[in-house]
Amino acid sequence: MDRPFPIVGVGASAGGVEALEYLFKAMPPEPGMAFVIITHLAPKRESMLPEILARDTRMPVLVAEHDQLVRADHIYVAPADCVLQIEKGRLRVRAIADGRERTPIDLFFASLADDQAECAIGIVLSGGGSDGTLGIKAIKEHGGLTLAQGTDHSGPRHSSMPASAIASGLVDLAIPVETMPEKLIAYVRSFDILDKEVDKDDRAETTRKAICAILLDQTGHDFSGYKTRTFYRR
């Protein structure tokens, strides 16, 4: 695909496998975005996620490799005893000497924000602790989209990780995991729709400035620093 596409970082820990299954069961096979899954694994323990998720989606599910180019409509799973980052759209895999990294989700989300800016999306699913919260902040600051698993009939089974992200006030959507696919698809569709509208309308910048003035008056927050396309998607 020629145009930039969103790269979705998905952080999960305890109870996260079930949440991931719900996420991808409802995801179309060509959603127009890529997914990179970061989980908390015990040292020396291989993840069974690729095999599990392959039952729930027609997208290719791959174990992440160093210098691997991230492609749309693919799922990448962090390998055991490694941490992931991303640079220029390519995955960076670094082995951990002692097999333990306390905040692998924050680490990946921060690099995703730096590398992809407004094309970054961060999702925090079921898990214990607060990993992901700082990464959500980085994605939000760079104009990306942030989601966390809200309470519903299927979870989260362990709520402290998504609850920590939600408590930061920086999560755009705190919703059940089953409803995330439709929100993500609508967001991706907005990339094309809004880009075309902004490009063809000479009055777009004047309109944007007028809206910023209204928002500044009503909320006290100045949105004029947002990139035009990021502003309209918001």
C-alpha positions in Angstrom: 0.0 0.0 0.0 1.4 3.4 -1.1 0.0 5.7 1.5 1.2 5.7 5.1 -0.8 3.2 7.2 -1.2 3.1 11.0 0.9 0.7 13.0 -0.9 -0.5 16.1 1.1 -1.4 19.2 -0.9 -3.8 21.4 0.2 -4.3 25.0 -1.2 -7.2 27.1 -0.2 -9.2 30.2 -2.2 -11.4 32.5 -5.5 -12.3 30.8 -4.3 -10.8 27.6 -4.5 -13.8 25.4 -8.3 -14.0 25.7 -8.5 -10.2 25.0 -6.3 -10.6 21.9 -8.5 -13.4 20.6 -11.6 -11.2 20.9 -9.8 -8.4 19.2 -8.7 -10.4 16.1 -11.8 -12.5 15.8 -13.7 -9.3 15.0 -11.0 -7.8 12.8 -11.4 -8.0 9.0 -8.5 -9.8 7.1 -7.4 -6.6 5.4 -7.9 -3.8 8.0 -5.4 -1.4 6.4 -3.1 -1.4 9.4 -0.3 -3.5 11.0 -0.3 -4.9 14.5 2.7 -5.4 16.8 1.9 -7.4 20.0 4.0 -6.9 23.2 3.3 -9.2 26.1 4.9 -10.0 29.5 6.5 -13.4 29.2 8.4 -15.3 31.9 12.1 -15.7 31.1 12.9 -18.6 28.7 9.2 -19.1 27.9 8.3 -19.2 24.3 5.1 -17.5 23.3 2.3 -19.6 21.8 0.5 -16.5 20.6 1.3 -16.9 16.9 -0.3 -20.3 16.8 -3.3 -19.2 19.0 -4.0 -16.0 17.0 -3.6 -17.8 13.6 -6.9 -19.6 14.5 -8.7 -16.2 14.8 -7.5 -14.3 11.8 -6.6 -14.7 8.2 -3.8 -12.1 8.5 -0.3 -13.5 8.6 0.9 -13.9 12.2 4.7 -13.7 12.5 7.3 -13.8 15.2 9.0 -10.4 15.0 12.5 -10.5 13.5 15.3 -7.9 13.7 15.2 -5.3 10.8 11.9 -6.7 9.6 9.8 -4.2 7.6 6.4 -3.8 9.0 3.7 -4.4 6.4 0.0 -3.6 6.5 -2.4 -6.4 7.2 0.2 -8.4 9.2 0.5 -9.2 12.9 3.9 -9.3 14.6 4.5 -10.9 18.0 7.4 -10.1 20.2 9.8 -13.1 20.6 10.7 -14.5 24.0 13.5 -12.9 26.0 13.6 -9.8 23.7 12.3 -6.3 23.6 11.0 -4.6 20.5 11.4 -1.1 19.1 10.7 0.3 15.7 12.8 2.6 13.5 11.9 3.8 10.0 9.1 1.3 9.9 11.4 -1.6 10.7 11.4 -3.7 13.9 14.4 -3.6 16.2 14.7 -6.8 18.3 17.1 -6.7 21.2 17.8 -9.7 23.4 17.6 -9.2 27.2 20.6 -10.7 29.0 18.6 -11.8 32.1 15.3 -12.4 30.2 13.5 -9.6 32.0 12.3 -6.2 31.0 9.8 -4.5 33.4 8.2 -2.2 30.9 8.4 -3.6 27.4 5.1 -2.1 26.4 6.2 1.4 27.3 9.4 0.9 25.5 7.8 -0.1 22.2 5.0 2.5 22.4 7.6 5.3 23.0 9.6 4.2 19.9 6.4 3.8 17.9 5.3 7.3 18.8 8.7 8.7 17.8 8.8 6.7 14.5 5.2 6.9 13.3 3.8 10.1 15.0 0.2 10.5 14.0 0.2 7.0 12.3 0.8 5.4 15.7 -2.0 3.7 17.6 -1.6 2.2 21.1 -3.9 -0.3 22.8 -3.6 -1.5 26.4 -5.4 -4.7 27.1 -5.8 -6.9 30.2 -2.9 -7.1 32.6 -1.5 -6.3 36.0 0.6 -3.2 36.8 1.0 0.0 34.9 3.1 -0.9 31.9 1.8 1.0 28.8 0.7 4.1 30.6 3.9 6.1 29.8 3.8 4.8 26.3 0.2 5.9 25.9 1.4 9.4 26.9 4.1 9.4 24.2 1.7 8.3 21.5 -0.9 10.9 22.5 1.8 13.7 22.5 2.8 12.7 19.0 -0.8 12.9 17.7 -1.6 9.2 17.6 -4.7 7.3 18.8 -4.9 5.6 22.2 -7.3 2.9 23.4 -7.7 0.8 26.5 -9.9 -2.2 27.3 -12.9 -1.0 29.2 -15.1 -3.1 31.5 -17.5 -5.4 29.7 -18.8 -8.9 29.9 -15.5 -10.4 28.7 -13.1 -8.5 30.8 -10.5 -7.2 31.3 -9.8 -10.2 33.5 -7.0 -8.1 35.1 -7.9 -4.5 35.1 -5.0 -2.6 36.7 -3.0 -2.2 33.4 -5.8 -0.7 31.3 -7.2 1.2 34.4 -3.8 2.8 34.9 -3.8 4.0 31.3 -7.4 5.3 31.6 -6.6 7.1 34.8 -3.9 9.1 33.0 -6.6 11.0 31.1 -4.8 10.3 27.8 -6.8 7.4 26.5 -9.1 8.4 23.6 -11.3 5.4 23.8 -11.9 3.2 26.8 -14.1 0.5 25.3 -14.8 -3.3 25.3 -12.2 -5.1 23.2 -14.9 -6.5 20.9 -15.8 -3.0 19.7 -12.3 -1.9 19.0 -12.1 -3.3 15.4 -15.0 -1.1 14.2 -13.5 2.0 15.8 -10.1 1.3 14.3 -11.5 0.6 10.8 -13.4 3.9 11.0 -10.3 5.7 12.1 -8.2 4.3 9.2 -10.9 5.2 6.7 -10.7 8.8 8.0 -7.1 9.0 6.8 -8.2 8.9 3.2 -11.5 10.8 3.5 -10.1 13.7 5.5 -6.9 13.9 3.5 -8.9 14.3 0.3 -11.1 17.0 1.8 -8.2 19.0 3.2 -6.3 18.8 -0.1 -9.2 20.0 -2.2 -10.7 22.7 0.0 -8.8 26.0 0.0 -10.8 27.2 2.9 -9.7 24.3 5.2 -7.0 26.3 6.9 -9.3 29.3 7.6 -11.9 26.9 8.9 -9.3 25.1 11.1 -8.2 28.4 12.6 -11.8 29.4 13.4 -12.4 26.1 15.1 -9.2 26.5 17.1 -10.3 29.9 18.3 -13.7 28.5 19.5 -12.0 25.6 21.3 -9.5 27.9 22.9 -12.3 30.1 24.2 -14.4 27.2 25.4 -11.8 24.9 26.8 -8.7 27.1 27.4 -6.6 24.7 25.3 -4.8 25.8 22.1 -5.2 23.2 19.4 -3.5 25.3 16.7 -0.2 23.4 17.1 -1.7 20.2 15.8 -0.9 19.1 12.3 -3.9 19.9 10.0 -4.7 16.2 9.3 -4.3 15.2 12.9 -6.6 18.1 13.9 -9.4 17.1 11.5 -9.2 13.4 12.5 -9.6 14.5 16.1 
